[in-house]
Amino acid sequence: MNDSDSGTDGDADRVRAHVFVSGTVQGVYYRANTREAARDRGVDGWVRNLDDGRVEAVFEGPDDAVEAMVEWCHTGSPAATVEGVDVEYGDLEGEEGFSVRR
């Protein structure tokens, strides 16, 4: 019996990260840059500003690509000053594409 999943596609290697970024992250093109970075990495999800000044994002995709996006959030857009990144991992919700929410 061979239990290897190396040849299968699907959700087995996909993860979901829910990220909250604090600092100077609004009004500095953080959302637009996040969208471009996610699309470049083939990550699905969304990003939006919160009323408390933070940015919230959800990333779904291959584990390595999602981790790359989480790391990217620590720097973000060139004009941003990131003070903190909180990440929660959860179950996939089937995000498709990447959008900026308002």
QUIFEN-V229944 format. One record per residue. PHI is phi in degrees with one decimal (NA if undefined). PSI is psi in whole degrees, -180 to 180 (NA if undefined). D_FIRST is the distance of its C-alpha to the first C-alpha in whole Angstrom. Layout:
PHI;PSI;D_FIRST + PHI;PSI;D_FIRST
//
This chain:
NA;133;0 + -114.1;116;4 + -94.1;9;6 + -66.2;131;9 + -103.9;13;12 + -62.6;-23;14 + -102.2;8;15 + -105.8;145;16 + -100.8;-176;19 + 122.0;-155;21 + -90.8;-2;22 + -57.6;-36;19 + -103.3;9;22 + -95.6;144;25 + -132.3;165;27 + -126.0;128;31 + -121.3;131;34 + -108.7;117;37 + -119.3;139;40 + -122.4;123;43 + -114.4;128;46 + -115.0;161;49 + 124.9;-155;52 + -89.0;88;54 + -127.4;5;51 + -116.2;142;53 + 78.4;15;56 + -128.7;23;54 + 63.5;26;52 + -62.6;-45;49 + -63.8;-46;47 + -63.2;-41;48 + -67.7;-36;46 + -63.3;-44;43 + -58.9;-47;43 + -64.2;-43;43 + -64.0;-41;41 + -66.7;-44;38 + -63.6;-39;38 + -61.2;-31;38 + -96.8;0;35 + 72.6;31;33 + -100.7;137;34 + -95.3;162;35 + 140.9;-150;37 + -158.8;167;41 + -144.2;145;43 + -155.1;158;47 + -82.4;146;50 + -107.5;156;50 + -62.7;-23;54 + -87.0;7;54 + 96.8;-8;53 + -86.1;169;50 + -113.6;136;47 + -113.0;138;44 + -143.8;153;41 + -124.9;131;37 + -122.7;128;35 + -127.4;135;31 + 165.8;-168;29 + -57.4;142;27 + -48.3;-48;27 + -66.6;-36;29 + -71.6;-39;31 + -66.3;-43;32 + -62.2;-37;32 + -63.1;-38;35 + -69.3;-40;37 + -60.6;-45;37 + -63.0;-41;38 + -57.4;-38;41 + -60.3;-26;42 + -67.4;-21;44 + -111.7;-50;46 + 69.6;-150;46 + -69.9;157;49 + -56.5;-31;51 + -89.3;-5;54 + -80.2;153;52 + -124.0;100;52 + -84.8;128;49 + -103.6;-26;50 + -162.4;149;47 + -133.4;117;43 + -106.3;133;41 + -126.6;134;38 + -122.8;132;36 + -101.1;140;32 + -150.0;-169;31 + -74.7;146;29 + -60.6;143;29 + -120.9;9;32 + 76.4;35;31 + -60.6;143;34 + -131.9;127;35 + 75.6;-179;37 + -135.6;129;39 + -131.5;159;43 + -97.0;120;46 + -96.5;152;47 + -114.0;NA;50
//
